[in-house]
Amino acid sequence: MSFNIAVAGKGGSGKTSVAGLIIRYLKRNGS
């Protein structure tokens, strides 16, 4: 869940897109 903190620290600039990419990446790896 540490990626949530990293995304939040982005300053809110496109954090939704970044979170979506990370979630997609994790789902692809089956994690």
N, C-alpha and C positions, 0 to 999 in steps of 0.2 A: 504493500500500500504506500510505499515511499514515493512512487511516481506521482501520486496525487499532490504531495507537498511540492515536488519539483515543478509540476504544472502550475500550481497556485502561485509559485514564486515568479512566474513569467510576467506578472504584472497584469494579467487578464487579457493579454494580446493573443487572441486565437487559441486560448487554452482549451476550448471545446474541441477544436480540430485536432490539437495535439493529443488530448485525452482519447479521442476516437481512434486515432492512429495507434496509440499504445494498446488500447483494448483489442483492436483488430489484430495487432501483432501477437498479443498474448493468446488470443483465441486460436490463431494459426499454429502456434507452437503447442497448443493443447495444455497450456499452463492454467 
